[in-house]
């Protein structure tokens, strides 16, 4: 068999003059020639942008596509309200999706106000703009969570909070929630047979089921979560109706889940109260409750702001939408910006259906407010050829997609000649076969060989582009998830492209963190054989594999630490005469240990002695030291901090160790001085999906190729974008959720009417799928596929002048339209027939 095929396609270029956008407002007849992009940093707004900026006398809903200048519109609308309308900055509230976006908006507003001040001829206007620019740092530009925190801090008693309350980070909230669940399950299962039986059926999945339901209900504004009533109409994939016994069994199981949810919610709330803490959901729910239940506070907030600007409305939750409505007073002009095609945060509670319903509500006028429905469709980011592919992706993968048009005058493309868009295809079959010569040597051993092949092919093409003159620092490789990021980073490294994985995951399982945790575990308990062997093999000690094997034989059936003691302290090896006479087996065992200990070389014996001495000192001091100091002293005592600096990629490794010191301090701050608890937390994070990012060491102007998730790249743009792993299915295909709550309105009702999907797991018997469970899972898979399509669209729309699409494909499956639902396709399987 020959080497599996890797192909490169070059989609046809866009037709000349296609999809031209509205000209700039100054380019209309009689306005003179428009400025050329790149010759003037302050371009006039297009007609679409100018209308969105100028409509300040009423509410505006602005649907702004990727790269159409919506941030510029937000900044100019803010500055026009200050400059032209005389609005004070403190009377404008702006919500952004992240704190980073808020900081960037504040920076751009300060620059624009300062620019206007510098060109103002009238002294009073100049002074007012200068003052507004100086006030920009304290302007009310924040996230919704940030606003809620400040609102509650201003009114803690009215909100029922300790005035010194703090906000839990995700890790601490997760630890408290898990402890609350364990406590709830133990308390109920002791006296409630139905709960005990339900726990036996779902086993380790029960915690996720209950905590997910708790989160979903709170995300819908239900502060005290309760499961809705379940109607048992039938069993999926079965014609005969459920028996009376089955109905009773289903009801008992579902009611047990409901009782467990209530008990968990109460315990979680108590644990947060004990710490005077709230989680992120609490911030929103308590703030909304405060605005709804205290008219004096609500009226004061509504009268504070003349303008309310909301960015990224498509990524808000139902509770956040309610908060926006609650803050909009009769005289407040609300300006909301969103794009359905860029809604990619469903996993954080964002609800696209809520956004679409809000758009429909405002367009129909049923909200009772005069709202202008505007749009931005001219893209200033991408060249025509790239934009044509972005539109093709949108039209193929997204329902109801509204195409973008070219928003800037055509210019000669920069960089080397060649196609602006390429599709790199790697056959999915035939890799990893030694006899066929298709096995690929790689350090990413958990990654399938076909995906390693795809990564290598993409890296080769990027290397070619770099050799043709494209700066690697202007390239980015985007992934939907970091599951196989190591394979792509390795491929780029082998191609000499110096990759920088931005916010990479796998912190807890990285080599240096694993080594450090083994050392700390030895301080906590040297009889932990697994940790001790890991520490001895690490650069902290450096024992050879042969020496480790000899230690096992010296220890016999005892702990490895006892073998070390026996190997280093030979004074007590010989049993006394009486002891030997009483236990001949002991005499023989000691003789065997001495024989094996004698095989240790002087170098290994010296390494062991050098390991035992500092460990004894650390154990003696451990109870007296703060956790961060103990971790730092452990790394220094064994010389591990210096050893990591001398390795390849030393600065990154050392930065990860310093992050471990910081995390230990944070653990002690919230959980007390509990070394074993810190190690257990680390073990739990390592055993589950390790999404903790490694410490950042590369600068923003890194000269190599960046590797990012699509989520991390949102709001950014790059000259050359490579979108990888497009052979992955749009819907994950993992284990189905066994309890689903679907909140879409039923029969046009304005309030959510949840539908329930339940798979009842039964100990010792097969599961029962209550009628409707399969349909809800299919709907969830359709929604996941739709969001995955939006991720591909968002990734492609980051590209200015070059776009590479890469993935695995099966020519027998992916080249022709299949008629299958999108949830059963890969991104390439949907796109290739359209190409």
Helices and strands as residue ranges (DSSP letters): E 6-9, G 25-27, H 47-54, E 59-64, H 70-83, G 89-91, E 92-96, H 99-119, H 123-134, G 135-138, E 141-143, H 144-154, H 156-159, E 166-167, H 170-189, H 193-202, G 203-205, H 206-219, H 244-274, E 277-278, H 280-293, H 295-304, E 307-310, G 313-315, H 318-327, E 333-338, G 340-342, G 346-348, H 352-364, E 371-376, E 378-379, H 384-397, E 405-406, E 421-427, H 449-467, G 472-474, E 475-479, H 485-494, E 500-501, H 511-524, H 529-537, H 545-555, H 560-568, G 570-572, H 577-582, H 584-597, H 602-621, G 622-624, H 627-637, H 640-645, H 650-671, H 675-687, E 706-709, H 710-713, E 718-723, E 739-742, E 755-762, E 765-769, H 773-796, E 799-809, H 811-814, G 822-824, H 827-834
